[in-house]
Structures are given as C-alpha cells and as structure tokens.
Amino acid sequence: MKQFGKSFLALGIVSALSVSLITTTQAATYRVVDKNVVDELKYTYAQHQNNNGVLAISGAKLYNLPVQFEYLDELNFQDIQRYAFRYHEQVHELEDLEDYDAMVAGTPTANDLSWVIRWLGDSQNGAGVRHGGRLDEYQRLADSVAMVNLGGDSITEQFTVFDVPFEGTGQLTRSTYDIISGTTDSGVAYGTATAPYLPMEPFTDGNGNIRNYWLRDFGQRGFFSFDNGAQIIQVEPVETEYGGGLSTVIDINDNNTAVGYVSYKLNEFVIDNIIESTGSNDCRNSSMLEAMPFEICVQRNQGDMYHKMAYKATVTPGGELVTEQLGLLIEPHPDDERTHSSYATAINNHGVVVGYADGWYEENVTTPAVNQRTYTAYAVMYKDGEVFDFNQKNNVYPYSSNAVSKAYDINDKGIAVGYIYNERGTKKFFYVDTNQPKDTMEIITPDDFFTTSDSTAYAVNENGFIIGDGQVETHNDSSSNPRRTAAFLYDMNNDVFNNVNDLIGCDSPYDILEARDINDENVISATAIISSERYDSKGELVLDDDGNPVKEDVVRAVVLEPIEGEVEDCTVVEEKVKRQGASLNVAVLWFLFVLTVFRRRIRIN
C-alpha cells in the first residue's frame, strides 16, 4: 500500500470532492501540475508520489543514444541503407537515409541516427534478419530511464541504477530497463532494474570468423537506495545460477517492509533439456559452442529459467534485508517440473500483502496430476502464512489469455484492488474487502466506461478512492492500433465512477491517459498527453518550412491536485477525447503500450 498521505488530512477537501463527483454536471475539481520537460528525453511517465512531494518517474525516447558505430561493419551499414529505403514511407517523421558516408563515419544526421537505432532493435526486419531473429551480436538500446522529481519547482533528475559507461568513455550504455516504483516518506527509493549489455571479448567461431557478442550479468534485480541513488542495495535472488536470477521490489510500507518476488529454484526441465543438453540446438552441443559462447546460449533461454516466489523483507537501518518467502497458491505434484510461481505487488501497514499466483484451471484440486492444467494469474492475499485466492469459485474465462485476475494494491482498511476477467473475456477493475470472512469475501466490479472497455485499478487510498485506467474507444484493439485509454477515479463509498478528464476543466490542454497512484490527500499521480515542440533524435528543435517549431503530442508525468473549483457545464464542449484535435498519433499510443508491456514484465517475468 502506498501510504503517502498526511495524518492531518483536510476532511473538507475530501467531502467537497465526494460531492463534486456525485453531481450530474462536470466540474473542475482537480488542477494539473505538469512536471515539465526533461531535456535529455521526450516522454515522461508517472509512478508514485510520496507525502513530501517526491515523484518517481519513468522516461523514454532519449536523445543522442550512444550508438557504438565501431561494432558495425560494411554489410551492416548497407543493410541499414536498404532498411531505410524500404520503410521510410511507413515511418512517421523519418525520411530516406540522408548521408550514408556520414553514417559510416559515425557522425550521422538525426534522421539517419534514428534509422540506425530502429535497425539495431528490429529482430524481424532489421539487425536480426541475418541471425534468425537474434540480436545477440548487436548493441542493445533499452531507451528507458528512471527519474525522481523532488517536488515543487525542482528539476527532474535521472536515477542511474546498474548502468555503467562504455569503457574509455563517459557515455552510459543506455541498455538497461530501470523503474523506480516509489520513494518512502523517509527517503528510501526502491524499484527494479536490469544489468547493462556489454560487449564480450571477440569470439572466434568454428569457421574462423571474429564475432562480437553482447552479454549482461543478470536480468531483473530489485533495489533500494537510502541516498537518492549514490549507493544501490541489490535484492539478491535465492537462485542465481545460469544468468544471475531475478528479483523485484514493487512496494514498501511505512515500516520499511518490502514486497516483490525472487527466483527461488531452477526450472530443471530447461536445464536438463536445453542448457546442459547436447541436442542439435542446445547449449552444450559442439556446433552451438563453435558458433557462440555458452553464456550467450544461456542468455537466450532466460525466459522460463526460474521458479519465482513472492517475498517480503524488512529493511534494517544498515540496509540489510530480513527476508520471508510467502509461498505458492498451489502444491504441485512432486514430479511436476513446470514453473509454478507467485508474486507480491503491495503491502499495507498491517503487513497484509496482495498480488497474484499460478493456480489450477479446475476447481477443488486436491491431488494434482503431473500435468495438471494451470492458469498463470489468480489475485491472492498473503496473510498469516496462507496464500488465499480471492476467486473462490475459480471461474475460468476462455478469452483471458491465461490470466484470471491480479491484485495491485491494498490499503490499511483492507480494501484490495486490481482487475479480473469477466464471462465475456473483458478485463474489469475490482475491489474486495479482505476483512470479510473468506467464504463471504466478494470481488466487486463496478460499472466503468462501457461494457467492452478493459479497465484496471492500480491504487486505493484510505478515503475509498480508487484510480486506474480504462479503454474509451470501441474499435477492435490490437498492438498496431491500441484503443485509447483514460484515467478514472472511482468513489467506492458512493459508487461513483468518473473519467478524470471530466474533473480537470473543459478547456484543459491535457488528456489524462492513466493514473498510477492516489495518496490520502486525494493527490493523483498520472500520465497525460500534451502538445509540445518536436525534437529530433539528437535533441534539436524541428522547424517547418517557414521556420516555425513543429508541434507533436507527447506523454508527460503530471500530478493532479484536488481544488475547490467551480462546477462547469461541459455539455457544449466537444468530448474530451477530441479536445486536442486530430494531433494524437498512433506512435504515442504505441509508446504507452510498450511501457505497459515492460511494466507487466517487471511484475511477471
């Protein structure tokens, strides 16, 4: 539970907010506090803000990414040239390659730098084409930054976790995915990050060719910092063999008790049949070892390497962790070698933890078979040494992509929130009162934007306000054309659901796409779209033919503060999804889609 509110909460504001939510007209009951542009990158994305105004922020679309051109050869440059020629008409904002010779010399134009970056990250049509869709022999660029804004008019500062400079340079590799989940009121920053990809020593393959591979020491690793990043304390996984293991820190309560998950044992099937096997495509095969280092083959097979378990850990003043594993929802057959895992996502100040865990497909399984069918996500509570499934009927919905439900937060009153798939296969936000007896505990799914809108609740405060996001467009959702989302605010005490955009004023230039947290003063951490001047991949202002700055939509971290505003009648104004005109492009929605996928990887992978 993100307990960031003050104990002397102004009840008058809460009361006024509740009344304004119930009104049938739309009111300006929130003001938007923009956390402003970060010079080094284009997009910022809100996480959580503590009681002292410190906001954790994620960033992406960095300018001047440090491409190491010395690792590219003539064939690579020719491939990039063909790549740009083939796709430039399909890519918004980019033209065909402008200066081939300058690119080869390592001094590309901004347009051409963008093409190099796109090619390096494209496993299907770019760098991976000649290597069976693999990118092991190319520089990795994660384009992800963790940041902290200290509140007020302070500048948003980058927070380097595990990244390091390239040898002999001052340039960070920018190959790590970093997320600061939040900062406690006492100043403990926490989150999850990955190790950097660094070039290995040149490898001579069986044909005598010199090949350059890129390796990282570990995948996800949870961390703490008591001094704003000057010193990083890692959460060591229980199992670290074959790739360093996995861990996360997703939440910390006011008692400095953290939760997340760790890898706790190896997937013996993967070890026996891939990693230590001599089969034709396995890591100990002589032909494979002639083509690549053993470590690269291991890195390729990290996805299902470990069993993962929810944990909680108390942080001592000296930065040490006293860790407790929280268990699994199911007890597999002794010969079942598949990975069965559990995850913790939030903890309240009473030590009650929520999250999700693997569970059986069928109900009331007491003697599971070796291959008993499973689902990968049931919302659960970890309490008094027990893992309790909120979905007591274990309802199974065939369109839910193997997930039934997940819980993301719990407040000190025992209200847990998250999402659950309904009988139509639509994802709906829920809340549940965990104080009720287990046999009467009921998941409540209030009405949201419309029947087929997917919605998710991410946080609940002590006043009973729930925030999250949901789809506000009705076309068929796809990765190439995702539905637009909007943040919502739900008052569970009065059963009132509102699009947050209806609460910030009819003429606001911001479009609030999602809300990530709400504290006990009802201050919301959110991400919005706002029109801004466009900058190219080198951070230079883009001008049109008349010398005027080109405008584009960007995503920006914002804080929404409740105000005692006047009630506004917005019925004569165009609906909020149109208030920025037609400038909202698919690229921005795609960026949010990618961020969401990565955030799920932090919680799942």
N, C-alpha and C positions, 0 to 999 in steps of 0.2 A: 504494500500500500504506500502510495506516495503522499506521506503526511507532511505537507508543506504549509499548512495554514497556521495563522496566529491563533493563540488561545483566546484572545480578546476579539473574536470575530464580531464584526458590526452586524448585529441581527437586523437592523433596519434595512441594510442593503439586501440581505437575503430575502426579507419579507417583500421588499419592493420588487425584487427580481421575480419572485414567485407570482406576484400579482400581474406583472407585465407579461409573463409567459401565458397567463390564462386569457388575456384579452384577445378578442377576435380580430382586432387590427394589429398591424405590425409596428413594433416600437424600437427606437434606438436605445437599447438598454446596455449596449456594450460599445466601447471605443477600441479602435485598433491601434496598438503600439507596435510600429514597424521596427524590427531590429536592424534594418538598413543593409546597404550593400557591403559585401566583403570584397575588398579589392582583388584578391587572388582567384576568385571563382564566381560563377554565375548564379548558382542555386543554393539556397539555404533551407533547412528543413527542421522544424521544431521538435524537440524531445520533451524534456520536463524542466520546470522552473521551481526552485526552492523558495522558502519563506523569505530569504534575503534578496530575492530578485535575480539569482544566478540561473541562467537558462542554458541547458545543454542543447547544442545544435549540431546537425549533420550538414555537410556541404558536398557539392559535386560540381562537375563541369569546370575543373580547374583550368586556368590559363597557363600557357607555356609549360605543358607537361614535358618532363625531361627525357625525350627520346634519345637513346644511345645509338646514334647512326653508325658507329664503328662496328656494330654487330650485324649490320645489314650488308649484303653483297649485291653484285650487279644484277643477278637474277631476281633478288627481292625488289630492287628498285624498278625493274621492268614490270614485275607483277603489279606493283603499286600503280604504275602508269596505266596499265591496262584496266586495273580495278577502277580508277577514277574515270577513265573514258567510258567504261561500261555502265557505271552507276550514277554519274553526276546529274543526269536529268531526273533521277528519282530522289535525290537528297536535297532537302530544303536548305538554302543558304550557301551551298557549295557549287563551285564551277569545276570544269575540267582542270586537270593539272596545269599549273601556270608556268613553272620553271623547273624542268627536270634536272638540269645541271646544278642549280642551287640546292635542290633536294639531296642530290648525291653528295654534295659538298657539306651537307649537314646544316645548311642555312636556308631552310625552305620558307616560302611565303606562308602567311597564316592559313590561306586556303589549302596549300599543299601539306602543311603540318597536320591539318585536320584529316586529310586523306591517309597519311601515314598512321595516325592514331587509330582510325577506323579499321584499316587493313590489319594492323597488329592484333586487334581484338576480335576479328571475324574468323571464327573457326570453320565456317562453311564455305564462304566465298573469298576470303582473304588469305591471311598467312597460313591457315590450317589446310588449305586445298592440297598442297604438296605433301602433307604429312597425315593424311587420313583423319582430318578434323582435329588434330592435336596441335597445341600451341606451346609445347614444352621447350622448343628451340627458339622462342622469341621472347622478347622483353614483355613483361606483364605491366599493365597500367590499370589500377583499380579505380582511379578518379574519385576517391572518397576521402573526406576529411572530417575529423571530429573537432568541434569547436566549443568554446564557452563564452557566453556574454555575461559580464559581471553585474548587469543591471544598470538602470538609468541611461545616461548618455555614453556609457563605456563602449569601447571598440570590441567587436567580436574577435577573439584570439584563437588561433589554431592550437590544438592539443595533440602533440605527437606522442604516440603510444609505443609501438615497436618498430616503426620505420627507421631506416638509417640512411646516411648519404652514400652515394656511389663512391667507391674508393678513389681518392685523389681529387674529389670534388666536394662542393658544399651542397649538392643537389640531393634531396631525398628521393628515394626510388619511386615514390607515389604508387607502389604496388600493393599497399595494404588497405583492407577494409576496416575502418575504425568507427565505432559508435560509442559515444558517452551517453549512457542511459539516463544519468542524472547526477546531481551533487546534493548531498545531505546538508541540512542547516548547519552542521558542524564543519562542513567543508570537505567531506570525503567524496571525491569524484569516483565514479565506477562505470564499468561498461565492458565491452568486448571488442577485441581487435584481432587481426591476423598478422603473421610474420611476413616480412618482405621477401619477394622473389629476388634472388641474387644470382649472377652468372657463376656456374661451376667452372672448375679448371677445364680447358679444352679437352674434348673426348675424341679419341681416335677409334672409329668404328672398324668392323671387320674388313671393310674394303679400303682401309687406309685414309678415309675422309675425316677431316677435322670438323667436329660438330660442337656447337655451343648450347648447353642446356641450362635452364633456369630452375632453381630449387628454393623452397622455403623450409625453415626448420620445423614449423608446426602450422596447423590450420587455425581454428578459433581458440582464443585464450582470454578468459576473464581477467579483469584487473581492478586494482584500487589505486588511488593516489591521494595522499594526505596533504600534498603541497602543490596542487594545481599542475601536476604533470612533471615536476622536477624529478621525482622518484616514482617509478611504476612498480607496484607489487603484483606479481602474477599469481593467479589461482592455478596451482599445479594439478593436472588431472590425476586420477588414481592410476589409469593405464596410459602410458606414453609411448610404448614400443610401436615401431612401424609408423612413424610420421608425427610423433610428438603429442598425440592425443588431442582431446577437445575439452574446453570448459567455457563457461559464460558467467557473467554477473549481470543479472537482469533487474534486480531490485534490492534495496536496503531499507530497513525501517529505522525509526528513531533510536533504537537500542543498538545500532550498528550490527544487526544480524542480516546477512546477505543470503539471497537465493539465486539459483540458476540450475545448471546441470553440468556434469562431468562425465567423461568416458571412464568406465569402471572395469571393463574387461574387453578382450578382443573377440571379434567375430571369427571363430575357429574355422568356419566354412571358407571364408575368404582367405585366411592364412593358409589352410591346407590345400585349397584348390586353385589359388591364383598366386599368392605371394611366394610361397615356398614350393610351388609345384614346378615341374619341368615340362609341362604340356606345351603345345606349339605356341601359344600366345601368353604363356605365364612367365613370371619374373625370374625364375631360375633356369629357364630354357637357354641353352647355349647361344642360339641365334638371337634371342632377345638381349642377352648380355653383350653380344657383339654390336648391337645397334644402339644401346643406351646404358647408362649406369643403372644399377639395381635400384638406387634411391628414386630415380625418375619413374620407374615402373611402380614402385610403392606409392608415389605421389599420385599417379594416375588412378589408383584404386582406393582413395581415401573415403569415398562417399559412404560406403557401408562397412567400414573397418571396425567400428566400435559399438558396443552396447553403451547406452547413456542413461544416467540416473539423476533424478532431482536431488538437490542437496540444499542444506542451509549451513551457514558458517558464521560464527561470531568473530568479529574483528577486534582484536585486543589493541590497546593504545600503542603497542610496539609494532603493530601491523601484522601480527601473526594470526592465523586462522585456526579456529577450533571447529572442525567440520563434522557434519552428521548427514549420512545418506538417508533419503526419505523413503526409499522403497519403490516397488512396482505395483501397478494395479492388478496384475495377474501373476500366477505362478505357473510357468510353462512346464511342459513335460521334461524330465531330466535329459532326454536325448534330443530335445528341440534346440538346434544350434542357430536358429534365426535371431536377429537382433530384436530385443524387446526393451523398450525404453520408457522413461518418464521425464517430465520437465516441470520445473517450478518457475513461475513468472512474477509472483508478487507475494509479499508477506506483510501482515498488519502488525500493529504494536503489541498484540497479544500473542504473537508467534504463530498465528494460523496462516498456512501457505496454500495458495491455489496454483493451478497450472493445467497440464493435460498429460495423458499417458496412453500407451498402447493398451487395447482391450480386445476381448473376444467378440467375434461377429455374432455368435449365438448368445442367447440368454442362459443364465444359470449353469454355466460350465463348471463342473466340479472336478472332473477327471479329464483334462485336456489330452487330445491326441498329439502325436509328434508334429503333425502338420495342421494343427487346429487353426481355422481361419481367423484372422485378426483385422481390426481397424487400427489405424495409427494415431487416432486422437479422440479421447474422451475427456471432457472437462472434469477435473478432480480437485479434491481438497485433501491436504496433508495435515492431519491433526491427531495428536495423542498416539503417535506411532502407527496410524492407519492411513491407507490411501482409499478415499471414499469417492465413488463415482456419482456425480450429480444425475446422470442419465440412468436412473434405476430401472427403467423399462428397457434400456439398451436398444432404443428404437434405431432401426437401420434404414438409411435412405440411399437408394442406389445411385443418385446423382451427386453424391457429396465428395467425390474424389478421395475416398478412403478416410476422410475425417468426418466425425460426427459433431464434435463441439470442442471449444477451447475456452478456458477462463484466463483473463488477463489482469484482473485487479481485485482486491478485496479491501474494504475499509474497516475501521475499528469497530463498527457496529455489526460486522459480519456479513455485509452485503457484497456478494461477488458478482462480477460482470464478465461478459465475453461474447461469444457467438455460438449458435447451434444451427444446423441444417434442419429445415422443416420437411414435411412429407412431400413437398414439391421439389425438393433439392435446392431451395433458396436459402442462403445464409442470412440469419436474423440475429440481431443483438438480443442479449438476455440479461436478466438479473435474477439472483436467487438469494434467499435469506438462509444463511448457513446455521442460524441459531435454532431453526426448526428441527424437530426430531427427524431422523433420517428417512423414516417411512412416509413422512408427510412433506418432506422438502420438495419444492416445486420450482422448476425453471419457468420464469415469466418472460414472454416475448411480446412486448408492447407493439402497437402499430407504429410503422415508420413512414418512409416517403411514399411507397406504394407496394403492392403485393409482391411483385417480382424484383424489387430492389434488394440487392445484397447489402447488409449492414453489419457493423461490428462495433461493440463497445470496448473502449480501451481503459477507461478510468472512472471511478466513482469517488465523490468526496463525502465528508461526514454529514453534509446537508441533504444528501439524497439526490444530488445532481449527477447525471451520467453523461459522458461525452464519447463521441466516436465519429464514424463517417458512414455514409451510405450512398448508393448509386442514385442519381437524379435524372438519368437518361434511360430510355426504354429500348434502344436498339440492341441487337444481339451483341453481347460482349465478346471481345477477342483480344489477343495480345497485340495485334496490329491496330486495333480500333477499340480501346477500352472505353467503357462508359465513364462519363464524368461523375465525380463524387462531390459531396458537400458535407461539411461538418454538421453534426447535430448536437443539441442539448436537450436532454430528457429529464423532467422533474418527476421522479417516481412517487413522491408524496401526493402529487395532484394529477398524475397520469397525463402529463402534457409534453408533447413532442414538438420541437421546433428546429427548422433549418437555421443554423447560426447566422447565415447571411440575412435572414429576416430581422435580426436583432442588432445590426450594426449601422442601420440607416440606409434609406433608399438610394442615396447618391454616393455611397461609398465606392471608391475605385477598387476595393479589394474583393476578391472572390475566395471565400474560405473553403478550401477543399477538404481538409481533415483536421480533427482535434485530437491531440495526443494525451493531454492531462488536464486536470482541473484541481485547484487547491481549495482549501476551506474558506477562502475569501471569494470563491467562485471565479478566480482568475484562470483563464483558459490558455494553454499553450497550443498553438495551431500553425498550420501552413496555408498560405494564401497565394493566389495568383495576382500579380500586379504588372501593369505595363511599365517597361523600363527601357533605357537606351541599350542598343545591342553592341556587344563587344565580340571581336573575333577570337580565334584560339590563342592569340598572343596577348589578349587583353587590350587591344587597340579599339578605339571607338569606330564604329562603322557608319559611314556617311552615304547619303543618297546622291544622285546625280547633281542635285542643287546644293550640295554641301551641308545638308541638314542631317542631324542624327536620325538613324533608323530606329524605330521602336519595335519591341517584341514583348511577349508575355514571359515572365519568369516566375519561379516559385520562391517564396520568401518566408522565413520564420517570423511569426508575429506573436504577440501576447494580446489577449482580449481582456480588458478590464471592465467590470460592471460599473455603470453610471446610473444616476437618477435622471434619465433622459425623458424628453417629451415623447408621448405616443405619436407616431407618424402613420398616416394613411398612405400606404404604398400602392393602392389599387390602380392608380393612374400611371404608374411607372411600369416599364417593361419588366417581365420576370427576371429575377436575379441572374439566371444563367446567361442572359443576353446583355447585361449591363456594361460589359466591356466590348460589345460589338462582336465582330467575327474574328478578332485577332487571336483568340485562343487556338493554338495549333496542336496537332497530334503529338509533336515532339515533346511538349511539356507534359502531356498526359502519359506518354511513354516513359518519361523520366520518373514520374511518380510511381508508375507500375514497376519499374526496375528497382526503385528504392524499397517498395513494399516487398518484393520478392527477396531482396537481400535481408530485410528485417526478419522475414519468416525463416530464412536460412540460419540467422543467428539464434532463433528460438527453437529450431528443429534439427538442424544438421549436426 
